[in-house]
Amino acid sequence: MSARNLHKFLFEGLPVRGAIVRLTDAWQEALGRRPPGDSFPVPVRALLGEMAAAALLMQSSIKFDGALVLQLHGDGPVKLAVVEAKSGLSFRATATVVGPADAATGLRELVNLHGNGRCAITLDPRNRAPGTQPYQGVVPLHDDHRVPLTALSEVIEHYMLQSEQLDTRMLLAANDEVAAGLLIQRMPVGGAGNLGSDADEDQIGRNEDFNRIAMLASTLTREELLGLDSEKILHRLFWEEQVRTFEPLATSFACSCSRERVQAMLQGLGQAEIESILDERETVEVGCEFCGQQFRFDAVQAAQMFTPERDQPPAPDTLQ
């Protein structure tokens, strides 16, 4: 389900831009795809919602045709949390939970319990040439003084400062009904082509216009971010500024899994491994961690994976 709920804006005459996203139906659909009785703990769902909002905000701020993947690698109850946002602003999310997380109160307890957590942001072009690697940036979950970061928004701000030399303010909030985020960013001098220039580095932390707008943004409460629409948020924060808004963009939940991709993965395991699984059970079953869809292959279908196409007899696809 798509809804036009990502709003981009800029401040007239100032080197500052922003965006607001508020996911409702799409976020609830993402959560609802988990198998019955296998939902994530409440703090993990909140973290994934914040990650979804953050990934869509970052994806919307770059000119990039492909997938932006936001990952948290943890040493706490959450071993891995992943959100993928496509250039068309669809997203999917999942996590690997290895310990009790119901009582966790924040990022540190969930993913950075022993100080070894890290955040990775990957840009994977849609038409990436074979043999080339996607771009990936990795930052630890602490600042330059090794002080642990306590919120995902702080991690993203730290990443943007380290990788792009851009001042960023991000506010994030999520529950089971809404995942929302606000992004405020200082625009690079001379446009996006000058990322990392000396002029931009000189502006880090010193641009008075950005600092003023960021301070106003920081007054937004979690309840307001979750409960107010974009128009009300902009008026609440920036009623004295000249804000230019753009046509809202549609976001949606979508998963790129397919039977063909699962089959290719099984072929990569090798025929002997697949046959050993079939010796123990009637079918090979693979579930998508992102959308919950189940793919099943019986003995005949498994055998056909390793039979040259010209030798395969026609057979109906009886299992989904």
C-alpha positions as CSV (number, residue, x, y, z in Angstrom):
1,M,0.0,0.0,0.0
2,S,1.4,3.4,-1.0
3,A,0.7,6.8,0.5
4,R,2.1,10.2,-0.2
5,N,3.6,10.7,3.2
6,L,7.2,11.9,2.6
7,H,7.4,15.7,2.4
8,K,10.6,17.5,1.3
9,F,11.1,21.2,1.9
10,L,13.7,23.9,2.0
11,F,14.2,27.3,3.6
12,E,14.1,30.2,1.1
13,G,17.5,31.9,0.9
14,L,19.1,29.6,3.4
15,P,21.5,26.6,2.8
16,V,19.2,24.3,4.7
17,R,16.8,21.6,3.5
18,G,14.6,19.1,5.2
19,A,12.1,16.2,4.9
20,I,9.4,14.6,7.0
21,V,8.2,11.0,6.7
22,R,5.2,9.5,8.5
23,L,4.6,5.8,7.8
24,T,1.2,4.3,9.0
25,D,-0.4,1.6,6.8
26,A,3.0,0.7,5.2
27,W,4.6,0.3,8.6
28,Q,1.8,-1.7,10.0
29,E,1.9,-4.0,6.9
30,A,5.6,-4.5,7.5
31,L,5.0,-5.6,11.1
32,G,2.0,-7.7,10.1
33,R,4.1,-9.8,7.7
34,R,5.8,-11.6,10.6
35,P,4.5,-15.2,11.2
36,P,1.9,-15.5,13.9
37,G,3.4,-15.8,17.3
38,D,6.8,-14.7,16.0
39,S,6.6,-10.9,16.3
40,F,9.6,-8.9,17.4
41,P,9.7,-7.6,21.0
42,V,8.3,-4.0,21.4
43,P,11.7,-2.3,21.7
44,V,12.9,-4.1,18.5
45,R,9.8,-3.1,16.6
46,A,10.4,0.5,17.7
47,L,14.0,0.4,16.6
48,L,13.1,-1.1,13.2
49,G,10.4,1.7,12.7
50,E,13.0,4.4,13.4
51,M,15.4,2.7,11.0
52,A,12.7,2.6,8.3
53,A,12.0,6.3,8.7
54,A,15.7,7.1,8.7
55,A,16.5,5.0,5.6
56,L,13.6,6.6,3.6
57,L,14.7,10.1,4.7
58,M,18.3,9.4,3.6
59,Q,17.2,7.8,0.3
60,S,15.0,10.8,-0.5
61,S,17.9,13.2,0.0
62,I,20.2,11.7,-2.6
63,K,20.1,11.3,-6.3
64,F,20.6,7.5,-6.5
65,D,19.0,4.7,-8.5
66,G,19.3,1.7,-6.3
67,A,18.9,0.4,-2.8
68,L,20.1,2.1,0.4
69,V,20.6,-0.5,3.1
70,L,20.8,0.6,6.8
71,Q,22.3,-2.0,9.1
72,L,23.0,-2.2,12.8
73,H,25.4,-5.0,13.8
74,G,25.1,-5.6,17.5
75,D,26.6,-7.3,20.5
76,G,23.4,-7.2,22.6
77,P,20.0,-8.9,22.2
78,V,19.8,-7.7,18.6
79,K,22.6,-9.2,16.5
80,L,21.5,-7.6,13.3
81,A,18.8,-5.1,12.2
82,V,18.3,-4.3,8.5
83,V,16.2,-1.9,6.6
84,E,16.4,-1.6,2.8
85,A,14.9,1.5,1.1
86,K,14.7,1.5,-2.7
87,S,15.0,4.7,-4.8
88,G,11.2,4.4,-5.4
89,L,10.8,4.8,-1.7
90,S,9.6,1.3,-1.0
91,F,11.1,-0.4,2.1
92,R,11.4,-3.6,4.0
93,A,12.8,-4.5,7.4
94,T,13.9,-7.4,9.6
95,A,16.1,-8.2,12.6
96,T,17.9,-11.1,14.1
97,V,17.2,-11.3,17.9
98,V,19.4,-13.6,19.9
99,G,18.5,-12.7,23.5
100,P,15.8,-11.2,25.6
101,A,14.9,-7.7,24.5
102,D,11.5,-7.0,26.0
103,A,13.0,-4.9,28.8
104,A,15.6,-3.0,26.7
105,T,15.2,0.7,26.9
106,G,17.2,2.0,24.0
107,L,19.9,1.6,21.4
108,R,22.7,0.8,23.8
109,E,20.9,-2.1,25.5
110,L,19.6,-3.5,22.3
111,V,22.7,-3.4,20.0
112,N,25.7,-1.9,21.8
113,L,25.6,-3.7,25.2
114,H,29.4,-4.2,25.2
115,G,30.5,-1.3,23.1
116,N,31.1,-3.3,19.9
117,G,28.1,-2.3,17.9
118,R,28.4,-0.6,14.5
119,C,26.2,1.0,11.9
120,A,26.7,0.3,8.1
121,I,25.1,2.2,5.3
122,T,25.3,0.6,1.9
123,L,24.5,2.2,-1.5
124,D,23.9,-0.6,-4.0
125,P,23.2,0.8,-7.6
126,R,20.4,-0.9,-9.5
127,N,22.6,-1.4,-12.5
128,R,25.8,-2.2,-10.7
129,A,28.3,-3.8,-13.1
130,P,29.2,-7.5,-12.4
131,G,32.2,-7.8,-10.2
132,T,32.0,-4.4,-8.7
133,Q,31.2,-3.8,-5.0
134,P,28.5,-1.4,-3.7
135,Y,29.7,1.6,-1.6
136,Q,29.5,1.0,2.1
137,G,30.3,3.3,5.0
138,V,30.7,2.0,8.6
139,V,30.8,3.9,11.9
140,P,30.9,2.7,15.5
141,L,28.1,3.4,17.9
142,H,30.1,6.0,19.7
143,D,31.4,9.5,19.0
144,D,34.9,10.7,18.4
145,H,35.5,10.7,22.1
146,R,34.3,7.1,22.5
147,V,31.2,8.2,24.3
148,P,28.4,5.7,23.4
149,L,25.6,7.1,21.3
150,T,22.2,6.5,22.9
151,A,19.8,7.0,19.9
152,L,19.7,6.0,16.2
153,S,19.3,9.6,15.3
154,E,22.7,10.4,16.9
155,V,24.2,7.6,14.9
156,I,22.9,8.9,11.6
157,E,24.0,12.4,12.4
158,H,27.5,11.1,13.3
159,Y,27.6,9.1,10.1
160,M,26.7,12.1,7.9
161,L,29.3,14.3,9.6
162,Q,32.0,11.6,9.1
163,S,31.2,10.5,5.6
164,E,29.7,13.6,3.9
165,Q,31.0,16.5,6.1
166,L,27.4,17.7,6.4
167,D,25.7,18.9,9.5
168,T,22.5,16.9,10.1
169,R,19.8,16.9,12.6
170,M,17.4,13.9,12.7
171,L,14.5,13.2,15.0
172,L,13.0,9.7,14.9
173,A,10.1,7.9,16.7
174,A,8.1,4.7,16.2
175,N,5.5,2.5,17.8
176,D,3.2,-0.2,16.3
177,E,1.0,2.3,14.5
178,V,3.4,5.0,13.2
179,A,7.1,5.3,12.2
180,A,8.1,8.9,11.7
181,G,11.2,11.0,11.2
182,L,12.3,14.6,10.6
183,L,15.5,15.4,8.7
184,I,17.2,18.8,8.7
185,Q,20.4,19.1,6.8
186,R,22.9,21.8,5.8
187,M,23.2,21.9,2.0
188,P,26.7,21.6,0.6
189,V,28.3,24.8,-0.7
190,G,27.7,25.0,-4.5
191,G,25.4,22.0,-4.5
192,A,25.8,18.2,-4.1
193,G,28.9,18.1,-6.4
194,N,31.0,19.7,-3.8
195,L,30.6,17.2,-1.0
196,G,33.7,17.1,1.1
197,S,35.2,20.3,-0.2
198,D,37.3,22.6,2.0
199,A,34.5,25.2,2.0
200,D,32.1,22.6,3.4
201,E,34.5,21.5,6.0
202,D,34.9,25.1,7.1
203,Q,31.1,25.3,7.6
204,I,30.8,22.3,9.9
205,G,29.1,23.3,13.1
206,R,29.5,27.0,12.2
207,N,26.6,27.8,9.9
208,E,24.3,30.0,11.9
209,D,21.3,29.4,9.7
210,F,21.6,25.7,10.1
211,N,22.2,25.9,13.8
212,R,19.1,28.0,14.3
213,I,16.9,25.7,12.3
214,A,18.3,22.6,14.0
215,M,17.7,24.1,17.4
216,L,14.0,24.8,16.4
217,A,13.7,21.2,15.1
218,S,15.0,19.8,18.4
219,T,12.0,21.3,20.3
220,L,9.7,18.8,18.6
221,T,8.6,16.1,21.1
222,R,8.3,12.4,20.4
223,E,4.5,12.7,20.8
224,E,4.2,15.5,18.3
225,L,6.4,13.6,15.8
226,L,4.1,10.6,16.0
227,G,0.8,12.4,16.3
228,L,1.0,15.5,14.0
229,D,0.9,15.6,10.2
230,S,3.7,17.3,8.2
231,E,1.9,20.6,7.7
232,K,1.3,21.0,11.4
233,I,4.9,20.1,12.3
234,L,6.3,22.6,9.8
235,H,4.0,25.3,11.2
236,R,4.7,24.3,14.8
237,L,8.5,24.6,14.3
238,F,9.1,27.1,11.5
239,W,6.2,29.5,11.4
240,E,8.6,32.5,11.3
241,E,10.7,31.0,8.5
242,Q,10.0,31.1,4.7
243,V,9.6,27.4,3.9
244,R,9.1,26.1,0.4
245,T,7.4,22.7,0.3
246,F,7.3,20.2,-2.6
247,E,4.8,17.7,-3.9
248,P,4.7,14.8,-1.4
249,L,6.2,11.5,-2.3
250,A,4.7,8.0,-2.0
251,T,6.2,5.4,0.3
252,S,5.3,1.7,0.5
253,F,6.2,-1.6,2.0
254,A,7.6,-4.0,-0.7
255,C,9.7,-7.1,-0.7
256,S,11.9,-8.2,-3.6
257,C,12.0,-11.9,-2.7
258,S,10.9,-14.4,-5.3
259,R,10.8,-18.1,-6.0
260,E,13.5,-17.7,-8.6
261,R,15.9,-16.1,-6.1
262,V,15.3,-18.8,-3.5
263,Q,15.9,-21.5,-6.1
264,A,19.2,-19.9,-7.0
265,M,20.2,-19.8,-3.4
266,L,19.4,-23.5,-3.0
267,Q,21.3,-24.3,-6.1
268,G,24.3,-22.6,-4.5
269,L,24.1,-25.0,-1.6
270,G,24.6,-27.9,-3.9
271,Q,22.6,-31.0,-4.8
272,A,24.0,-33.1,-2.0
273,E,23.0,-30.7,0.7
274,I,19.4,-30.4,-0.7
275,E,19.1,-34.2,-0.9
276,S,20.2,-34.5,2.7
277,I,17.4,-32.1,3.8
278,L,14.9,-34.1,1.8
279,D,16.0,-37.3,3.5
280,E,14.8,-35.8,6.8
281,R,11.6,-34.2,5.5
282,E,9.2,-34.2,2.5
283,T,10.0,-30.6,1.3
284,V,12.7,-28.0,1.5
285,E,11.2,-24.9,3.0
286,V,12.6,-21.4,3.0
287,G,10.9,-18.4,4.6
288,C,11.6,-14.7,3.7
289,E,12.8,-12.9,6.8
290,F,11.5,-9.6,5.4
291,C,7.9,-10.4,4.4
292,G,7.2,-13.9,5.9
293,Q,6.5,-15.5,2.5
294,Q,7.2,-19.3,2.5
295,F,8.7,-21.1,-0.5
296,R,8.5,-24.9,-0.6
297,F,10.2,-27.3,-3.0
298,D,9.3,-31.1,-3.1
299,A,11.7,-33.8,-4.2
300,V,10.7,-33.5,-7.9
301,Q,11.1,-29.8,-7.9
302,A,14.4,-30.0,-6.1
303,A,15.7,-32.5,-8.6
304,Q,14.8,-30.3,-11.5
305,M,17.0,-27.5,-10.0
306,F,20.0,-29.6,-10.9
307,T,18.8,-31.1,-14.2
308,P,19.8,-29.3,-17.4
309,E,16.8,-27.4,-18.7
310,R,16.7,-29.4,-22.0
311,D,16.3,-32.6,-20.0
312,Q,13.5,-31.4,-17.7
313,P,10.0,-32.8,-18.3
314,P,7.2,-30.3,-18.0
315,A,5.8,-30.2,-14.5
316,P,3.2,-28.0,-12.9
317,D,4.3,-25.8,-10.0
318,T,2.1,-27.2,-7.3
319,L,3.8,-25.7,-4.3
320,Q,4.0,-22.0,-3.4
